[in-house]
Amino acid sequence: MRISRRGFIIASGVVGAGALAAGATQVDWSDLMTAAARNPLSPDAGVLVVCTLYGGNDGLNTVIPASDRAYQSARPDLAYQPHEVLDLGDGLGLNPGMTGLKKLWDDKRLGIVRGVGYPKPDHSHFRSMAIWQTASPGSPQQTGWLGRWLDVTGDDPLRAVSIEPVLPPLMAGQRAAGATLPVTGLKLPTGAVGKAFELMGHPQDGDAPDQARAARSIADLHTTATKLGPAVKPSSDSKGRLAAQLDVVAGLVEAGVPTRAYSVSLGGFDTHADEKGTQQRLLTELDQALSAFVDRMRGKPVVVLVYSEFGRRVGANASDGTDHGTAGPVFVIGDAVRGGFYGEQPSLTDLDNGDLKESTDFRDVYATMLRDVLGEDPGKVLDGHDTTVSGLLG
Amino acid sequence: MPLLDDRAATRRLLDRFGFGPRPGELETLARNGFAAACEQVLAQAPDATPLPNLGAEPAQAGKKASAAERRQRQKTLRSQQITAVQWWLDRMAGTASALPERLTWFWHGHFATSVQKVHSARLMLHQNQTLRTKGGDFTALAKAMIVDPAMLLWLDGQQNKVGAANENLAREFMELFTLGVGHYSETDVREAARALTGWTVNRDAMTSSLAPKRHDNGGKTVLGITGNLDADGFVDIVLNRPDSARFVASRLWFRLVSATPPAADALDRLVAGYGSQRSIGGLLRAVLAEPAFRDPATTLVKQPVEWAVGLMRALGVQPSKLPVTQLEAGLRGMGQVPFEPPSVGGWPAGQAWLTTSAGLARLHLAQLIAEHADVSHITSATAAGQVLGVDTWSQRSSAALAGIQGAQLVAVAACAPEYVVSQ
């Protein structure tokens, strides 16, 4: 099964949020785009790039305890041997596909937070992804965590941009929502058709909310294409999906667009069967895209956060794959990151019904990003939660 | 609450229980009032269009296959897939019995299976036909889907065998197909996976069968019921839960009526229509009887395929007559290609479709369709409204359409909020 960003929007519960009903958004995109041009991003303002791995990446075959006997015996046909992994110390090694991240590790620019999860983990892709994206492990929330950050920090919709055709729930707030940008460049028709199509985007008294949103999407398209179009280079199709998204982000950062948070994603991690080859291929794609991006962003205060909705069961199933599990590693990458391990590596012998026990609350990681990258009080966004991962940034 | 008048309600019926009207269809159907129109639509049976012959399944590439052989296999698969998509779109755009086709489309999004993992257009079409023939009886449909060859491949069912179960199919079946999250436990998932062990797929014959040696014959307990459960027994237990009827009724409502859930009393009436027979016809009849179905506020954003097919129906354009690459690019750009749902959760709904990038793809596809239609009789915004089934344009849209003519007029009209959203 392929899991991607869109699938989660249905089940997230966030889609009904006021933020997606653009009528509820107080800001007008084009006014703010103009303001953005007048007020480019300050060179020292932190930029957060959130990279979602859809499908539940197997953390144990990403940051690998290859020399642990319990690991080898739990998944004999899936396990990597100690000599295959890229040694990180502490009895752990990176997946052999991640040579770029190994370089960043050696360069002290890669932080790995181990055992990240939440209490009473949910094994549904959709529920668990909703929990991660809303930062609400207990009860369902109508807003995403970056959406709430947007809610508390003003009303410029360009502060958060998703390089995906569909807005991920994490960027939907109650009042504000991030903007979406396609990966490829936008080229609008000119002449009479172009003019007519632009007029179709005008709001109209009496529009039903769905119709108002339809009109607004056309207006946003024109504003995006005219104001932002030149900054976005169409990416070539030969590039990987994630690499193309990160190319756009890099272009926007370099152009000084005042966006503080970006969302990108890579799907396909739902590996119940014949996992080893598929996952290594995906991790290689992730690795190459991330390392090229981080290199291009060298010297800029850009931090990348990489997570998935859960890890995998410790034991392999009968199909050379793994079933849905719990805690997993989170990567934090950038110049400002103090590289190294954070959080405890979960035990492979002290399990909860076959699953890893989490050692770090995922909200600690978010709180760190909010405080140290976005400069916001995490408690305002995370329902009072303000514990951070000590020493990771700054 | 003011209600849509008979004509407007009939138009909505054609939008929601079909893919919009063909020329003249609304007038004919509305003639005897909304109630009669409902009866006529509910009585529609699938037409007899045969499945296309895609040819043989390309042989599996063995370990020693050369790169050229692999490429050739990919090419054949791809061409079969395109044929399947064109065939289905043609059927949606051309059929006089739109309700069964719309239901088939609904079930495809519900039991969302993607050719991208199944790697067989033949198996996807085989599933498609099952959705069409069994879509009126949820018991039969659920029992067919849980052992459907494409479904088994999609959710690793053929890898699930006694001793170490693969939970993928068991979990998604309860969460997304029949019951909804929160109505079963992790233990239920693990036990249900055992009940589903042993199924294998024969790609060439397009069949699935139970291999007794791979099946777990021990006792299992699912949702409090214990026995030597198999696939059928598991389905019965799940469908007997009252939560299942509410789940199925809500999902249908969500796609055919509104992204806003039905009120509690309305949901009770829908469940009563569905009944112990688990009749989809009964459920649809109950949907039509709801006042909300005639509430002007109950709008629904058309999914991209519904929008494109509706436009082609209105303009008399046969999808397979369009340049296939551009048609596919348009659908892909809007985010929806048949047989390729993004995940087992199916496609998004509602305003999630209304993104900036999709807006441009929509315009390009509308231009392509309009260029392939005879639009000589469409000389004004009013005429475009009549063809598309939009009674009144807003001032915004009238102003936008005032300066253009011909295919351009039709294309931009098809992008108007009044057409993109079903009213």
Interface residues (C-beta under 8 A of the other chain):
Chain A: M1 R2 I3 S4 R5 R6 G7 F8 I9 I10 A11 V15 G16 L20 A21 A22 Y54 H123 S124 H125 F126 R127 P165 V166 L167 A179 T180 L181 P182 L186 K187 L188 P189 A192 V193 K195 A196 F197 E198 L199 M200 H202 P203 Q204 G206 D207 A208 P209 D210 Q211 A212 R213 A214 A215 R216 S217 I218 D220 L221 T224 A225 G267 D270 H272 A273 G315 A316 N317 A318 S319 G321 D323 H324 N353
Chain B: S114 Q116 K117 W154 L155 D156 Q159 N160 K161 G163 A164 A165 N166 E167 N168 R171 E172 E175 L176 V181 G182 E186 V189 A259 T260 P296 A297 T299 L300 V301 G335 P341 P342 S343 V344 G345 G346 W347 P348 A349 G350 Q351 A352 L354 T355 T356 S357 A358 G359 L360 L363 Q367 S394 Q395 R396 S397 A399 A400 L401 G403 I404 Q408 A411 V412 C415 A416 P417 E418 V420 V421 Q423
